[in-house]
Amino acid sequence: MKFQFNSGNSYIISQKQIPQSRNTRFLVRYQSLYIYITKESLWDQSCYDGTMIHYMDCFWLVLPTDYFQQAVLWRDFYQCFGAYYEDLIDDNCNIECIRMLVSHINIQIGPNQSKKILDFGCGSGLSTKVTAQGSIVGYEPVEEMRKQARQRGLEMLTREEIKNMPDPVFDAVFSSYVFHMAVLDEDIEMVLGRMKKGAVWVANFYKDINLEHINAVFRRYGCKLRRLEIQEERYGAVYEYQK
């Protein structure tokens, strides 16, 4: 990047230019993103027609209405700011969310260390800090985050490796703080095709973003849906999808 990132500032991230004002200043264009700095934590939402979310304390993300463009925004956001990821998040909260999802999987698949579990959207590889009944492998589409996960020691799978698996191999899949990032239907289909019959995919929904869309995708592929009774506002809704 050609600017000095400072987590003490507030940044507006958009795929379209927004009007300049005394409270905002354009910094740089990065791939699909326009990045602004704002002097105030609140700004005029009427500047741009889209859903805005406050993210990681110092970002205001303007999400486009088109789902595919949302996926592009999230990809470019993490490619741009992923190097600062663990400086911006609450590691303990994220690890506890992973532990909660994996604990549910442990109950579902039983004590068998030969089981294979996929951490879909593994980010920087924090799942290496959690104990599972089986081996955890990771899949992450953003190169900046893949690099961190590999450095942490998580075994990583590429898209091509998953697609070319001759048989279903995954006994379970989990996604921690992932589905709000507009995961593409084709990526879900890709993984479902490599899950064993009866395998489960468990996931939480940050601020319940994209809950209806993702549930519709799993229904379309014939999965059984179940909302888990986990009352933690910071996780959002938590769902199990059984193939």
Secondary structure, 3 states (H helix, E strand, C coil): CCCCCCCCCEEEEECCCCCCECCEEEEEEECCEEEEEECCCCCCHHHCCCEEEEECCCEEEEECCCHHHHHHHHHHHHHHHHHHHHHHCCHHHHHHHHHHHHHHHHHHHCCCCCCEEEEECCCCCHHHHCCCCCEEEEECCCHHHHHHHHHHCCCEECHHHHHCCCCCCEEEEEECCCHHHCCCHHHHHHHHCCEEEEEEEEEEEHHHCCHHHHHHHHHHCCCEEEECCCCCCCCCEEEEEEC
